[in-house]
Amino acid sequence: MFDAYQTYITRETLRKIAIIGTGLAALYLANKLLKSQYDVTLISDKTPEEILNGPPTGATYYLTMQ
């Protein structure tokens, strides 16, 4: 009998991660996964330049606005 689940799930496919969002937690998680040899894809409505040069968000926003 053909088992599609076993056919497509391999060790290589389990090392590929997609993260939706580019907030502080998402970027921290992506960094740790990359250091652990995972293939990471970030999904966002922002360009890399907007993420890098944009305003602080989350906890960092609160700390920078005081």
N, C-alpha and C positions, 0 to 999 in steps of 0.2 A: 504494500500500500504506500502511496506517495504521501510523505509528510512535509508539507510546505514550510512549516515552522522550523524544522530541523535543517531544511535545505538552505534557508536564507539567514539564519542566525549563526554567525561564526564569531570567533574570538576578535577578528578585525572589526566587525560591525558593532560589537559591544564597546569598542574604544572610541566611538564617534558620538559626540554630544552636541546638541543644539540648545542654546540658552536664549530665551526670549526676554529682551530688555537689556539695558546697559547701565543700570543703576550701580550703586556702590557694591551691593552684594553680588550682583551678576558678574561684575568685572573681577572681583576678588575670587569668586568661584572659578571663573574662566582661567585666571592666572594659575591657581593651584592645580587645576586639571591639566593645563599645558605642561606644567612642571612635572606632572606624573605621566607624561607621554600620551595624553589623550588628544584626539583630533577635535578641536572645539570650533563651533560656528556660533557667532553672536547674531541674533536677529533683532533689528531695530529700525525705526523709521528715521533715524538720524544718520548722517554721514560720519565717517571717522573723524573728520575735522570738527564737526559740531560737537561730538563727544569730547574730544580733546580740549577744545577752546571754549566750550559752552560754560554757562554759569554753574556754580556748585549745586549739588542736589542733596536731598536727604539730610543726614546728620551734619555733613560738611556745610550745607547751606546755613543751617542754624548757627554753627560755630563761626562762620565768616561774616555774618551779618551783625554781630554784637559789637 
